[in-house]
Each structure stands twice: as structure tokens, then as C-alpha cells.
Amino acid sequence: MWIISKASKTKPIRFFGLPAALALILLLAPVHLWAGWLEGAAPLPVVVLDPGHGGNDAGAHGPSGLKEKDVTLAVARALSESLAGSYRMVLTRDDDYGLSVGERTSIANHHRATLFISLHNGAGFTSAPGGMAVYFCGQVAREALPEADVSLDTDLVPWRAVYLRHQAASRRLARLLIDRLEPLADDGEVDSGAFPLLVLKGADMPAVLVETGCLTDPVDEQKLADSDYVRAVAAAIAVAVRTFFKSNGQ
Ligand SMILES: [Zn+2]
């Protein structure tokens, strides 16, 4: 619909139509407002990062005293910085304080995360000392669950087995991460596998645990103390995350 000026009888002046008026409003509105509208129209996928340990729980210690809780937070901050803008980034902790394993998973579920990455160091699950590792949650023994519980076609999956819904995607993400981290690994190899990891078990989204090096190994400790190396590790993880989302059409 056009609005015609009453003052002009012979040559009507055409003002803005509705689309033009909306465009003008967008142009004149403060940037943060229309950015918010756009965000509201297409919410960004949520990536929850979980820096392992914190507070009284320092995790693994390096021979020179570097603490796992500090390395995991440094990696999480670098990774968050690298992915911010493309995704909504949430950290389970953004400072030096402790969280229970259940709280970490709950934060991911509460934020309806599209992806959950728990960050660690140490040799807890590695078969050989040193190096990096990427794990996803392994399947619980089927015989331990009633037949109905393991059916993925219903919503009746028990909470302790909710990860089963996302196991294929978690495995795919793990593969992408391994490919990107291998060039940074000492021997070009990244340990991997499925384990019944508590922090991933109740996560209702694709979820992995990444060990960015073994702190008890002096070489790894030295590398992880270097902020440039931490940024390189975070950049490698970020590429894998972007590839994962792209392959999902997100
Ligand atoms: Zn740890």
C-alpha cells in the first residue's frame, strides 16, 4: 500500500511501502537491537565447554607444578574465543572453582547444548603415557538393562543411557577431532575409544571428552604451559567443531 501526500494533487509523492519502512526501522535501530532480532530469528547452536577440575580439585600435576585445572580452563577460554560469533558458547566454569560431575552435565542439558566437550589432561584413560586422547561415552552392557530400556525408538531411554541417542554423532565428532589433533600429537597419534565416562553419560547431546596432553609427561607439560600451543590446540578443536556443524547443515 502506498501513502499519497494530500499536498500534491497533480504529482503524488510516494512514501515508503511497508517493506521499505521496516528496512528504515532496522537501519535506524541501535545495532544491538537488530542483532538481537536476527539472533532471535535463528538461534545459534549452543556449545558447552567443560574445563575439568577446579577449586580444591586441581586434577593432574606436571613435574614442574602445572595444574590440570588451569590448563583445561586456558584451553576452554581459547576455544570459546575462537568459536564465539558462530555459536553461543557456555563454559561450565569460567574461573577456579569446583563443580561436581553431575553439575557439569546438568549445565549442558539445562542450556540445551547442541554439543558438549569436556576438557582434561593426564593419563587417566590413556593406554600409553603422554599424548592426546578423544573419548566418547561407551555403551553400557545391554544385559544390565531391561530390553525396553535400550530401545532408541521411544522416549523411554533411562537417563543413565541417554547418551546412546547421540552415540553415532559423538563418534563422528571424535573422529573429526582426532584428525585435527593428530598433527599436534608427539607421535602423530591420538588415543581414542568408548568408555562409560560419568560426565558424558547423562548428556542429551553429542558429547566427547578431550585430553589435550598428559601433564605427567614433562614434554607435554612444557607445551601446555605455552599459550601459543594452547591456542593451536584450541584452533584445531574449533575446526573440527565447525566441520561437525557443517556436516549437520548447521
Ligand atoms: Zn582430568
Residues whose N, C-alpha, C, O or C-beta is under 5 A from the ligand:
A	BS01	ZN	G52 G59 H120 N121
